[in-house]
Amino acid sequence: MSEMSFDQMLDESFKTIHNGEVVEGTVIDVKEDEIILNIGYKADGIITRSEYTNESNVDLRNLVQVNDKMEAKVLKVNDGDGQVVLAYKRLAAEKGNKRLEEAFNTQEVLTAPVVQVLTGGLSAVVEGTRVFIPASLVSDTYEKNLEKYAGQEIEFVITEFNPRRRRIIGDRKQILVARKEQMQKELFERIQPGDVVEGVVKNVTDFGAFVDLGGADGLLHISEMSWGHVENPKKVFKVGQKLTVLIKDINGSKIALSLKFADQNPWLTAGEKYARDSIVEGRVARMTDFGAFIELEPGVDALLHVSQISHNHVNKPSDILKVGQMIEAKVVDFNGEDHKISLSMKAIENQAPVQAPIEEEAVAEEEAAETSEE
């Protein structure tokens, strides 16, 4: 039996590898455009930049460090120069595809970072494989600007898996819808009319505000925003504002809210503040042809009839008064049960009523004098 040469013994001391095999190695050197691995073979493995990443101008020294452990696929056992050509991104893609296929079959909820915001949606990466989430499947509400998702980790499920056509589709919307349905169910099991709950203003309109109660939105109508008069809800509430609200009514999936808490009803103490014959001060809130409504305090209005504005004749309140003007008047009637108060300004006028203009008095005196002379 012939003895083996030194080279043969050296070859025997190393493992054998084949094209397509997955090997593990340790990084022993990194250059700008290639990575060198010790793979336990007689020759080192080389991963070029194009086989590591799709980015053409990246410096690999910023991505990989010496002594890093890596797995790669053997493309060529011998590239002609005695080196082993390895592929990293292909192996990563295969692993990623396998992972996504499993998630597709089980409908597992995946979490991955958004690496790119596209015109029609988002691109996320799972173990080196890209998943496209169309704009219509990003949220359960319309998203005008998707830029806010850049760099964020999002959850989604795989609804379409076709790696051959490079079509792997993710859906975030169905996760949000399912969670909201569960939260809504739990919310309606928990609340009932009369409860006081916490919420966040979600949207403000001319007729009211929608408040997120954590699972469902409730409507805070403009008439329920205050015991007083609210002219423009947008001047009172802002999106994101936290509120403590009263659940006034629940009708199916509709929730009516209120900020008019019973213990804060100003009419509870109005009888003491605005008793008959008391002198009060108020602001002209609005006017009609028959009188002016005076706000004594938010939620308590009183009627100043046109006949009670002055001893002098007044055609309409706007001839004398202006909205926003502060006036002083006497309470001439109080009806707490019907929430009605009547006021009179002329009851506290200092000037006595004038019977006739000065010119008319002068004419009358002259006529009387002429009559006596005759």
Salt bridges, closest charged atoms under 4 A:
ASP11 OD1 - LYS42 NZ 3.61
GLU34 OE2 - LYS31 NZ 3.58
GLU51 OE2 - ARG90 NH2 2.74
ASP59 OD2 - ARG61 NH2 2.93
GLU71 OE1 - LYS95 NZ 2.29
GLU94 OE2 - LYS73 NZ 2.55
GLU108 OE2 - ARG99 NH2 2.78
GLU127 OE2 - ARG99 NE 3.81
ASP140 OD2 - LYS180 NZ 2.79
GLU143 OE1 - LYS148 NZ 3.30
GLU155 OE1 - ARG179 NH2 2.57
GLU160 OE2 - ARG167 NE 2.56
ASP206 OD1 - LYS234 NZ 3.85
ASP217 OD2 - LYS202 NZ 3.12
GLU224 OE2 - LYS248 NZ 2.56
ASP277 OD1 - LYS330 NZ 3.97
GLU295 OE1 - ARG283 NH2 3.17
GLU297 OE2 - LYS273 NZ 3.22
ASP301 OD2 - ARG286 NH1 3.11
ASP319 OD1 - LYS316 NZ 3.50
ASP333 OD1 - ARG276 NH1 3.56
GLU349 OE1 - HIS311 NE2 3.82
